[in-house]
Structures are given as structure tokens and as C-alpha cells.
Amino acid sequence: MTEARDRALLALAREREQLDSVRLSLQRFPPPPRQEPSASSAPPPVPADLPLRYQVVDAINNRVKRLAGPLHGPVKALAGQALAVARTLKRAL
């Protein structure tokens, strides 16, 4: 029982030490100020030297990002995992 408590207290002390070091580094080097979103929420212009298929996919991706908002990241991760599973299944067959 005391060994488990000692391990838990040691782990807690390590976490506190890491937290204190992060706090200290943030005091020394504060994060840059946040920039306000621009008046136009339009995606940045696509360079003309990219192939048309890249321009189309980028435009679709920007539209999906704008419509999905904060859900875009988790949905993108889930889609990547689903694609990896599909590739694995395809190789297995």
C-alpha cells in the first residue's frame, strides 16, 4: 500500500515539475499576440502554377473547412483512419 502511494506521489511530483517548467517558460517567452480574423473569410488565392486538379481540391477543402468549423480536424482524422483500414483490408484480400 505504501509503495503504491509513494509511486503515485512521485508521479504527481514529476507532473508538477513539468507544469512549473512550462509556466516559467511561458512567463519568459509569452506567446505571440493573436491576430484578429481578416474582414474577408475567403481562402487565400491559389497560385496559378498549380495543376487544375490541385486547385479544385484545395477549393473544396477550404469550403469544407469553413462549413465544418471545429469539426474539421476530428472528421479529417477519422477519414484518414478509415482510409488506412480500407487499404489494410484491400491488401489482405
Distance bins in CASP14 RR format, pairs under 12 A and 6 or more apart:
PFRMAT RR
TARGET T0000
AUTHOR 0000-0000-0000
RMODE 2
METHOD distances of the structure
MODEL  1
1 7 0 0 0 0 0 1 0 0 0 0 0
1 8 0 0 0 0 0 1 0 0 0 0 0
2 8 0 0 0 0 0 1 0 0 0 0 0
2 9 0 0 0 0 0 1 0 0 0 0 0
3 9 0 0 0 0 0 1 0 0 0 0 0
3 10 0 0 0 0 0 1 0 0 0 0 0
4 10 0 0 0 0 0 1 0 0 0 0 0
4 11 0 0 0 0 0 1 0 0 0 0 0
5 11 0 0 0 0 0 1 0 0 0 0 0
5 12 0 0 0 0 0 1 0 0 0 0 0
6 12 0 0 0 0 0 1 0 0 0 0 0
6 13 0 0 0 0 0 1 0 0 0 0 0
7 13 0 0 0 0 0 1 0 0 0 0 0
7 14 0 0 0 0 0 1 0 0 0 0 0
8 14 0 0 0 0 0 1 0 0 0 0 0
8 15 0 0 0 0 0 1 0 0 0 0 0
9 15 0 0 0 0 0 1 0 0 0 0 0
9 16 0 0 0 0 0 1 0 0 0 0 0
10 16 0 0 0 0 0 1 0 0 0 0 0
10 17 0 0 0 0 0 1 0 0 0 0 0
11 17 0 0 0 0 0 1 0 0 0 0 0
11 18 0 0 0 0 0 1 0 0 0 0 0
12 18 0 0 0 0 0 1 0 0 0 0 0
12 19 0 0 0 0 0 1 0 0 0 0 0
13 19 0 0 0 0 0 1 0 0 0 0 0
13 20 0 0 0 0 0 1 0 0 0 0 0
14 20 0 0 0 0 0 1 0 0 0 0 0
14 21 0 0 0 0 0 1 0 0 0 0 0
15 21 0 0 0 0 0 1 0 0 0 0 0
15 22 0 0 0 0 0 1 0 0 0 0 0
16 22 0 0 0 0 0 1 0 0 0 0 0
16 23 0 0 0 0 0 1 0 0 0 0 0
17 23 0 0 0 0 0 1 0 0 0 0 0
17 24 0 0 0 0 0 1 0 0 0 0 0
18 24 0 0 0 0 0 1 0 0 0 0 0
18 25 0 0 0 0 0 1 0 0 0 0 0
19 25 0 0 0 0 0 1 0 0 0 0 0
19 26 0 0 0 0 0 1 0 0 0 0 0
20 26 0 0 0 0 0 1 0 0 0 0 0
20 27 0 0 0 0 0 1 0 0 0 0 0
21 27 0 0 0 0 0 1 0 0 0 0 0
21 28 0 0 0 0 0 1 0 0 0 0 0
22 28 0 0 0 0 0 1 0 0 0 0 0
22 29 0 0 0 0 0 1 0 0 0 0 0
22 31 0 0 0 0 0 1 0 0 0 0 0
23 29 0 0 0 0 0 1 0 0 0 0 0
23 30 0 0 0 0 0 1 0 0 0 0 0
24 30 0 0 0 0 0 1 0 0 0 0 0
25 31 0 0 0 0 0 1 0 0 0 0 0
37 66 0 0 0 0 0 1 0 0 0 0 0
38 44 0 0 0 0 1 0 0 0 0 0 0
40 66 0 0 0 0 0 1 0 0 0 0 0
41 62 0 0 0 0 1 0 0 0 0 0 0
41 63 0 0 0 0 0 1 0 0 0 0 0
41 65 0 0 0 0 0 1 0 0 0 0 0
41 66 1 0 0 1 0 0 0 0 0 0 0
41 67 0 0 0 0 0 1 0 0 0 0 0
41 69 0 0 0 0 0 1 0 0 0 0 0
42 59 0 0 0 0 0 1 0 0 0 0 0
42 62 0 0 0 0 1 0 0 0 0 0 0
42 63 0 0 0 0 0 1 0 0 0 0 0
42 66 0 0 0 0 1 0 0 0 0 0 0
43 55 0 0 0 0 0 1 0 0 0 0 0
43 58 1 0 0 1 0 0 0 0 0 0 0
43 59 1 0 0 1 0 0 0 0 0 0 0
43 60 0 0 0 0 0 1 0 0 0 0 0
43 61 0 0 0 0 1 0 0 0 0 0 0
43 62 1 1 0 0 0 0 0 0 0 0 0
43 63 0 0 0 0 1 0 0 0 0 0 0
43 64 0 0 0 0 0 1 0 0 0 0 0
43 65 0 0 0 0 1 0 0 0 0 0 0
43 66 1 0 0 1 0 0 0 0 0 0 0
44 58 0 0 0 0 1 0 0 0 0 0 0
44 59 0 0 0 0 0 1 0 0 0 0 0
44 62 0 0 0 0 1 0 0 0 0 0 0
45 55 0 0 0 0 0 1 0 0 0 0 0
45 58 0 0 0 0 0 1 0 0 0 0 0
45 59 0 0 0 0 0 1 0 0 0 0 0
45 62 0 0 0 0 0 1 0 0 0 0 0
46 52 0 0 0 0 0 1 0 0 0 0 0
46 53 0 0 0 0 0 1 0 0 0 0 0
46 54 1 0 0 1 0 0 0 0 0 0 0
46 55 1 0 1 0 0 0 0 0 0 0 0
46 56 0 0 0 0 1 0 0 0 0 0 0
46 57 0 0 0 0 0 1 0 0 0 0 0
46 58 1 0 1 0 0 0 0 0 0 0 0
46 59 1 0 0 1 0 0 0 0 0 0 0
46 60 0 0 0 0 0 1 0 0 0 0 0
46 61 0 0 0 0 0 1 0 0 0 0 0
46 62 0 0 0 0 1 0 0 0 0 0 0
47 54 0 0 0 0 1 0 0 0 0 0 0
47 55 0 0 0 0 1 0 0 0 0 0 0
47 58 0 0 0 0 1 0 0 0 0 0 0
48 54 0 0 0 0 0 1 0 0 0 0 0
48 55 0 0 0 0 1 0 0 0 0 0 0
49 55 0 0 0 0 0 1 0 0 0 0 0
50 56 0 0 0 0 1 0 0 0 0 0 0
50 57 0 0 0 0 1 0 0 0 0 0 0
50 58 1 0 0 1 0 0 0 0 0 0 0
50 59 0 0 0 0 0 1 0 0 0 0 0
51 57 0 0 0 0 1 0 0 0 0 0 0
51 58 0 0 0 0 0 1 0 0 0 0 0
52 58 0 0 0 0 0 1 0 0 0 0 0
52 59 0 0 0 0 0 1 0 0 0 0 0
53 59 0 0 0 0 0 1 0 0 0 0 0
53 60 0 0 0 0 0 1 0 0 0 0 0
54 60 0 0 0 0 0 1 0 0 0 0 0
54 61 0 0 0 0 0 1 0 0 0 0 0
55 61 0 0 0 0 0 1 0 0 0 0 0
55 62 0 0 0 0 0 1 0 0 0 0 0
56 62 0 0 0 0 0 1 0 0 0 0 0
56 63 0 0 0 0 0 1 0 0 0 0 0
57 63 0 0 0 0 0 1 0 0 0 0 0
57 64 0 0 0 0 0 1 0 0 0 0 0
58 64 0 0 0 0 0 1 0 0 0 0 0
58 65 0 0 0 0 0 1 0 0 0 0 0
59 65 0 0 0 0 0 1 0 0 0 0 0
59 66 0 0 0 0 0 1 0 0 0 0 0
60 66 0 0 0 0 0 1 0 0 0 0 0
60 67 0 0 0 0 0 1 0 0 0 0 0
60 68 0 0 0 0 0 1 0 0 0 0 0
61 67 0 0 0 0 0 1 0 0 0 0 0
61 68 0 0 0 0 0 1 0 0 0 0 0
61 72 0 0 0 0 1 0 0 0 0 0 0
61 73 0 0 0 0 0 1 0 0 0 0 0
61 75 0 0 0 0 0 1 0 0 0 0 0
61 76 0 0 0 0 1 0 0 0 0 0 0
61 79 0 0 0 0 0 1 0 0 0 0 0
62 68 0 0 0 0 0 1 0 0 0 0 0
62 69 0 0 0 0 0 1 0 0 0 0 0
62 72 0 0 0 0 0 1 0 0 0 0 0
63 69 0 0 0 0 0 1 0 0 0 0 0
63 72 0 0 0 0 0 1 0 0 0 0 0
64 71 0 0 0 0 1 0 0 0 0 0 0
64 72 1 0 0 1 0 0 0 0 0 0 0
64 73 0 0 0 0 0 1 0 0 0 0 0
64 75 0 0 0 0 1 0 0 0 0 0 0
64 76 0 0 0 0 1 0 0 0 0 0 0
64 79 0 0 0 0 0 1 0 0 0 0 0
65 71 0 0 0 0 1 0 0 0 0 0 0
65 72 1 0 1 0 0 0 0 0 0 0 0
65 73 0 0 0 0 1 0 0 0 0 0 0
65 75 0 0 0 0 0 1 0 0 0 0 0
65 76 0 0 0 0 1 0 0 0 0 0 0
66 72 0 0 0 0 1 0 0 0 0 0 0
67 75 0 0 0 0 0 1 0 0 0 0 0
68 74 0 0 0 0 1 0 0 0 0 0 0
68 75 1 0 0 1 0 0 0 0 0 0 0
68 76 0 0 0 0 1 0 0 0 0 0 0
68 78 0 0 0 0 0 1 0 0 0 0 0
68 79 0 0 0 0 0 1 0 0 0 0 0
69 75 0 0 0 0 1 0 0 0 0 0 0
69 76 0 0 0 0 0 1 0 0 0 0 0
70 76 0 0 0 0 0 1 0 0 0 0 0
71 77 0 0 0 0 0 1 0 0 0 0 0
71 78 0 0 0 0 0 1 0 0 0 0 0
71 79 0 0 0 0 0 1 0 0 0 0 0
72 78 0 0 0 0 0 1 0 0 0 0 0
72 79 0 0 0 0 0 1 0 0 0 0 0
73 79 0 0 0 0 1 0 0 0 0 0 0
73 80 0 0 0 0 0 1 0 0 0 0 0
74 80 0 0 0 0 0 1 0 0 0 0 0
74 81 0 0 0 0 0 1 0 0 0 0 0
75 81 0 0 0 0 0 1 0 0 0 0 0
75 82 0 0 0 0 0 1 0 0 0 0 0
76 82 0 0 0 0 0 1 0 0 0 0 0
76 83 0 0 0 0 0 1 0 0 0 0 0
77 83 0 0 0 0 0 1 0 0 0 0 0
77 84 0 0 0 0 0 1 0 0 0 0 0
78 84 0 0 0 0 0 1 0 0 0 0 0
78 85 0 0 0 0 0 1 0 0 0 0 0
79 85 0 0 0 0 0 1 0 0 0 0 0
79 86 0 0 0 0 0 1 0 0 0 0 0
80 86 0 0 0 0 1 0 0 0 0 0 0
80 87 0 0 0 0 1 0 0 0 0 0 0
81 87 0 0 0 0 0 1 0 0 0 0 0
81 88 0 0 0 0 0 1 0 0 0 0 0
82 88 0 0 0 0 0 1 0 0 0 0 0
82 89 0 0 0 0 0 1 0 0 0 0 0
83 89 0 0 0 0 0 1 0 0 0 0 0
83 90 0 0 0 0 0 1 0 0 0 0 0
84 90 0 0 0 0 0 1 0 0 0 0 0
84 91 0 0 0 0 0 1 0 0 0 0 0
85 91 0 0 0 0 0 1 0 0 0 0 0
85 92 0 0 0 0 0 1 0 0 0 0 0
86 92 0 0 0 0 0 1 0 0 0 0 0
86 93 0 0 0 0 0 1 0 0 0 0 0
87 93 0 0 0 0 0 1 0 0 0 0 0
END
